[in-house]
Amino acid sequence: MSSFDPAVIVSNLADEWFLALWVGGAMFSATLLLVRIASPNVRETITLRLMGVEEERWSDSVCSLFDGFFGRNHLSLRCIFLSVIMSLTTVTALWIVLGGEGTMQTRTEDARPFLQVLVIGLAINVVADYVSLLETRWLLRGMRGWRSVWAQAGVLLADLAITAAIILGAIYAYAASPLNEGGDFSVGELLGVFSIYSIFFYSTFITSVWTWGYILSSWTIRLFARYRLAERFDAQDNLAFVLAAFVGLVIGAGTLVALVPLQKDADGVSRFENTLCNAFGGQTCHAVARLTEDEEAKAQRVLQGCATGASAVCLEKGLSRYEIDPEVVFEHFRAACDGENAAGCTNLGYLYRDGTGVAQDYARAAALFEEGCDGGDAPGCTKLGFLYGTGTGVAQDDARAAELYKEGCDGGHANGCTILGFLYDNGTGVAQDYARAAALYKEGCDGGDALGCTYLGTLYGAGTGVAQDFARAAALYKEGCEGGHWLGCRNLGALYYKGTGVAQDVARAIEIFREDCDGGNAIGCTILGALYYKGTGVARDVSRAVELFEEACDGGDELGCRALEALEQK
């Protein structure tokens, strides 16, 4: 991720001087006009204030101005109406300033039309802005008692905090209501304008203009009085120009300074946006990544977002690229796990277990499976159970394996149920219990685990733990075979071959064995080779039988190797 280059920022600011000049000039013109059209009494009052005369009465003047605009009664229809108009006007202005639908879609991935934004503004801002206006009125009334610079600075901070609390409460209430159509946000996204709700958040602070206006004007009065600026610049005769020049200069310089954190560096992201990513992480980093032009920096911000809470994105990216780019997958699963995503830890454990994109490390895999299991990821429990059952990366412990398979099964992982059933079937780590094994096999089968269907079929075929039922066994073997489990295919083929539980159909049996062999199951090749050698259901073909035994032997089936050896000796 690129660092911020001061030379780049200075260069960018040089390009922005016109904006600062324009803002400062606009404020100069507006102040000049307002002072010139003001009544002589008002101009005289302002001049006296700048000279330090009756400064304590300045708060009364601001309150009178506030009351003159909104009315003295805060609960009046006039005040409510003006507050509503101000709310909607501010929302509209922000929508325009932020670039409208196109820009908002780029930044927020939310393409709501302007009319819908206004409707949401009615739901969120009207009440919040009205309450904020009440808070502003209360602060203005208390200004007489807050005359020190530090006290007034505290008032500014308090005003920001109270206003933010008011609008955040309104936004959260709307987001939790049935009116919300699924829009989500975080505080970092609100501040960075990465959420459609940012418009409603920032618009509420327009009510703070009165408090800030009073305090900043109060500081201006003190500055003029302390350094006798009013007398030096002959403010009494040139009030409009002196005051307008001062306001324009301060606002213009302030605008230029405010542009510093908004300047974009080489990767297309501003310092402000980068700071938000570092401060809030999660979805905020993902939002910043959308704006990042440099691909390497973009990838790093995505990983940073995953590692700080928004981990689902990296889990999804890792799974989608599992067979394509192991190293990239590793980085995404690690970020997801760092973001406390249990499934991310489990999937990272797979990589360490298999040595995919990283050096094989069974102990590390076990630790990650445990982290995933503790975080509620059922497959992590099952995979950790397998390591305990085989003594891979951990000390072998069948009882502990059984506990973990149970956690996996209880968590909804079908394979965990099947393997736990296998332990009960064989009395490994638990007391042997065929009925319990049958129930667990059924749970695994119902959950989509082909192995569970096959094993349950073997119990029905043997009448172990359940009443013997070859037809039921055949149906279960069929489910297991269709789910990709070789033993289900072999057992189903055997039933068709013998006509047990199904109508005898040797051709169908051969077809199943052939599919089993073609699917890479060595035992299926051995059985099919034996049928070709004997000419059972097919024309006798010793050459074909030899080929099948060779395929079975190469696939690791010892019986196929022995059959091949016997034929070669003849």
Disulfide bonds with the S-S distance in Angstrom:
Cys277-Cys285 2.09
Cys306-Cys314 1.99
Cys337-Cys345 2.08
Cys373-Cys381 2.04
Cys409-Cys417 2.04
Cys445-Cys453 2.06
Cys481-Cys489 2.06
Cys517-Cys525 1.99
Cys553-Cys561 2.03
